[in-house]
């Protein structure tokens, strides 16, 4: 479960549901002559944490199934780490309730992986139909620098081009000692200003909650939130903006 170290509250929200599901299975004797036991670890939605935890869990508990992680990064690195340690493809079924990476949909690479959510790229068809209905001739995309949303963006741009819809992409750099928050916000504001000149009406946000917070705060500070549509592929904007200024509306 992604519990700490992330804006995304889905880990804390899903935990009670897992407990309720286990209790229901036991009380209804769904698996007669079997006793379900579970243990859980906090991935914090971290690639490195997933890479460390999966082999540890596999060696200590030898589970029959994994539920989660919710984050694509933890799933990919964790499964790859176990496959490397065992010298085989990931040997245990993993069922995720939130990992939408397009890469995880490649059956040859992850034959034991399944999920109860669709890949992020499945949103593309709905977005394109929505754009056509509203006569949007151009779509602007603001994404983070992760490979997860890089893959999603590549397919989205391809799908838009195939429908003769123009697009432009701005990638938010990782903050570091050289790249500051102010520089990130300035880059976002400059991109939106350019798209304003292009008469763009819709912005697609491809980022996790941390990036969504930065994007919305930057747009709010520049008074860009009005008169535009903002669509997030990751999750509800309201869920991510847990510490937003209450005066900022994202309806």
C-alpha positions as CSV (number, residue, x, y, z in Angstrom):
1,X,0.0,0.0,0.0
2,X,1.2,3.5,-0.7
3,X,0.6,5.1,2.7
4,X,3.2,7.6,3.7
5,X,5.3,10.0,1.7
6,X,2.7,10.8,-0.9
7,X,-0.2,13.2,-1.5
8,X,-2.3,10.3,-2.9
9,X,-4.6,9.1,-0.2
10,X,-5.8,6.0,-2.0
11,X,-3.6,3.6,0.1
12,X,-5.2,4.7,3.3
13,X,-8.6,4.6,1.7
14,X,-8.2,1.1,0.3
15,X,-6.8,-0.6,3.4
16,X,-10.2,-0.9,5.2
17,X,-11.7,-2.4,2.0
18,X,-9.1,-5.1,2.0
19,X,-9.8,-6.0,5.6
20,X,-13.6,-6.1,4.9
21,X,-13.0,-8.3,1.8
22,X,-10.9,-10.8,3.8
23,X,-13.5,-10.9,6.6
24,X,-16.3,-11.5,4.0
25,X,-14.3,-14.4,2.3
26,X,-13.8,-16.0,5.7
27,X,-17.4,-15.5,7.0
28,X,-18.9,-16.9,3.7
29,X,-16.6,-19.9,3.6
30,X,-15.5,-19.0,0.0
31,X,-12.3,-20.9,0.4
32,X,-13.2,-23.9,2.6
33,X,-10.3,-25.6,4.4
34,X,-8.1,-22.5,3.9
35,X,-7.2,-19.8,6.3
36,X,-6.3,-16.4,4.9
37,X,-3.4,-14.5,6.4
38,X,-1.9,-11.3,5.2
39,X,0.8,-8.8,5.9
40,X,1.3,-5.4,4.5
41,X,4.1,-2.9,3.8
42,X,4.2,0.8,2.9
43,X,5.6,1.4,-0.6
44,X,5.2,5.2,-0.2
45,X,4.6,5.1,-4.0
46,X,8.3,4.7,-4.4
47,X,10.3,2.9,-7.1
48,X,13.2,2.1,-4.8
49,X,10.9,1.0,-1.9
50,X,9.1,-1.4,-4.2
51,X,12.4,-2.8,-5.5
52,X,13.5,-3.4,-1.9
53,X,10.2,-4.8,-0.5
54,X,9.1,-7.3,-3.0
55,X,12.1,-9.6,-2.7
56,X,12.0,-9.3,1.1
57,X,8.3,-10.2,1.2
58,X,8.8,-13.0,-1.2
59,X,11.6,-14.5,0.9
60,X,10.0,-14.0,4.3
61,X,6.4,-15.0,3.6
62,X,6.3,-16.8,0.3
63,X,2.8,-15.3,-0.5
64,X,0.3,-16.9,-2.8
65,X,-0.9,-13.6,-4.1
66,X,0.0,-9.9,-3.9
67,X,-2.8,-7.2,-3.7
68,X,-1.3,-3.9,-4.9
69,X,0.8,-1.9,-5.0
70,X,-1.4,1.0,-6.2
71,X,1.5,2.8,-7.8
72,X,2.8,1.7,-11.2
73,X,6.4,2.4,-10.3
74,X,6.3,0.2,-7.2
75,X,4.7,-2.6,-9.2
76,X,7.2,-2.5,-12.1
77,X,10.4,-2.3,-10.1
78,X,9.1,-4.8,-7.5
79,X,8.2,-7.5,-10.0
80,X,11.4,-6.9,-12.0
81,X,13.4,-7.3,-8.7
82,X,11.7,-10.6,-7.8
83,X,12.2,-11.9,-11.4
84,X,15.9,-11.1,-11.2
85,X,16.2,-12.7,-7.7
86,X,14.5,-15.9,-8.7
87,X,15.8,-16.1,-12.3
88,X,12.3,-16.3,-13.7
89,X,9.3,-14.3,-14.6
90,X,7.4,-12.9,-11.6
91,X,6.2,-16.2,-10.1
92,X,3.2,-15.0,-8.0
93,X,-0.1,-13.3,-9.2
94,X,-0.1,-9.6,-8.5
95,X,-3.5,-7.8,-8.6
96,X,-3.3,-4.1,-8.5
97,X,-6.1,-1.7,-7.9
98,X,-4.4,1.5,-9.1
99,X,-1.4,0.9,-11.4
100,X,-2.3,2.3,-14.8
101,X,1.1,2.2,-16.5
102,X,0.8,1.2,-20.2
103,X,4.0,-0.9,-19.8
104,X,2.2,-3.2,-17.3
105,X,-0.2,-4.1,-20.0
106,X,2.4,-6.0,-22.0
107,X,1.6,-9.6,-21.2
108,X,4.9,-11.0,-22.4
109,X,6.7,-8.9,-19.8
110,X,4.3,-9.2,-16.9
111,X,2.4,-12.5,-17.4
112,X,1.3,-12.7,-13.7
113,X,0.0,-9.1,-13.5
114,X,-3.6,-8.0,-13.6
115,X,-5.5,-4.9,-12.4
116,X,-9.0,-3.7,-11.7
117,X,-8.3,-0.4,-13.4
118,X,-7.6,0.3,-17.1
119,X,-4.3,1.5,-18.5
120,X,-4.0,5.3,-18.7
121,X,-4.0,5.2,-22.4
122,X,-7.5,3.8,-22.4
123,X,-8.6,7.4,-21.6
124,X,-7.3,8.6,-25.0
125,X,-10.4,7.5,-27.0
126,X,-12.8,9.2,-24.6
127,X,-10.7,12.4,-24.6
128,X,-10.6,12.5,-28.4
129,X,-14.4,12.0,-28.7
130,X,-14.9,14.7,-26.1
131,X,-12.6,17.1,-28.1
132,X,-14.5,16.4,-31.3
133,X,-17.8,17.0,-29.6
134,X,-16.7,20.4,-28.3
135,X,-14.8,21.3,-31.5
136,X,-11.4,21.5,-29.8
137,X,-8.8,21.5,-32.5
138,X,-5.8,21.6,-30.2
139,X,-4.9,19.8,-26.9
140,X,-2.1,21.0,-24.6
141,X,-0.4,18.5,-22.3
142,X,1.5,19.2,-19.1
143,X,3.3,16.1,-17.9
144,X,6.0,15.2,-15.3
145,X,9.3,13.7,-16.3
146,X,8.5,10.1,-15.3
147,X,8.7,7.2,-17.8
148,X,5.1,6.4,-16.7
149,X,3.6,9.5,-18.1
150,X,6.2,9.7,-20.9
151,X,4.8,6.5,-22.3
152,X,1.2,7.7,-21.8
153,X,2.0,11.0,-23.5
154,X,3.6,9.4,-26.5
155,X,0.5,7.3,-27.2
156,X,-1.8,10.2,-26.6
157,X,0.0,12.5,-29.1
158,X,0.0,9.7,-31.6
159,X,-3.8,9.1,-31.2
160,X,-4.5,12.9,-31.4
161,X,-2.4,13.2,-34.6
162,X,-4.3,10.3,-36.2
163,X,-7.5,12.3,-35.6
164,X,-6.0,15.5,-37.0
165,X,-6.0,17.2,-33.6
166,X,-3.0,19.3,-32.9
167,X,-1.1,19.0,-29.6
168,X,1.7,20.5,-27.6
169,X,3.5,19.1,-24.6
170,X,5.3,20.7,-21.7
171,X,7.4,18.5,-19.5
172,X,8.0,19.6,-15.9
173,X,11.6,19.0,-14.9
174,X,12.5,17.4,-11.6
175,X,13.3,20.0,-8.9
176,X,16.9,19.9,-7.8
177,X,19.6,22.3,-6.6
178,X,19.6,23.8,-10.2
179,X,15.8,23.6,-11.0
180,X,13.8,25.4,-8.4
181,X,10.1,25.5,-7.7
182,X,9.9,29.0,-9.0
183,X,11.5,27.9,-12.3
184,X,9.0,25.1,-12.6
185,X,6.1,27.5,-12.1
186,X,7.6,30.0,-14.5
187,X,7.9,27.2,-17.2
188,X,4.2,26.2,-16.7
189,X,3.0,29.7,-16.9
190,X,5.0,30.4,-20.0
191,X,3.6,27.3,-21.7
192,X,0.0,28.1,-20.8
193,X,0.5,31.7,-22.1
194,X,1.8,30.3,-25.4
195,X,-1.2,28.0,-25.7
196,X,-3.5,30.9,-24.9
197,X,-2.2,32.6,-28.0
198,X,-3.0,29.3,-29.9
199,X,-6.6,29.4,-28.7
200,X,-6.2,26.2,-26.8
201,X,-9.1,25.4,-24.6
202,X,-8.2,22.1,-22.9
203,X,-5.1,21.0,-20.9
204,X,-4.4,17.4,-20.0
205,X,-2.4,16.9,-16.9
206,X,-0.2,13.8,-16.8
207,X,1.3,13.7,-13.4
208,X,0.9,12.3,-9.9
209,X,-0.5,14.2,-7.0
210,X,2.7,16.1,-6.2
211,X,2.9,17.4,-9.8
212,X,-0.8,18.2,-9.9
213,X,-0.4,20.3,-6.8
214,X,2.5,22.2,-8.4
215,X,0.6,22.7,-11.7
216,X,-2.7,23.9,-10.2
217,X,-0.9,26.3,-7.7
218,X,1.1,27.7,-10.6
219,X,-2.0,28.2,-12.8
220,X,-3.9,29.7,-9.9
221,X,-1.2,32.2,-9.2
222,X,-1.2,33.3,-12.8
223,X,-5.0,33.4,-13.0
224,X,-5.1,30.7,-15.7
225,X,-7.7,28.5,-14.0
226,X,-10.7,30.3,-15.5
227,X,-12.0,29.6,-19.0
228,X,-10.0,26.4,-19.6
229,X,-10.8,22.8,-19.1
230,X,-8.2,20.7,-17.1
231,X,-8.3,16.9,-17.4
232,X,-6.2,14.7,-15.1
233,X,-5.5,11.1,-16.2
234,X,-4.1,10.2,-12.8
235,X,-7.0,10.8,-10.4
236,X,-9.5,13.4,-9.3
237,X,-8.0,16.9,-9.0
238,X,-10.0,17.3,-5.8
239,X,-8.4,14.2,-4.2
240,X,-4.9,15.5,-4.9
241,X,-5.4,19.1,-3.8
242,X,-5.6,18.3,-0.1
243,X,-3.8,21.5,1.0
244,X,-5.0,23.8,-1.7
245,X,-6.1,27.4,-1.1
246,X,-9.9,27.1,-0.4
247,X,-10.4,30.0,-2.8
248,X,-9.0,28.0,-5.7
249,X,-11.8,26.2,-7.6
250,X,-11.1,23.2,-9.8
251,X,-14.7,22.4,-10.8
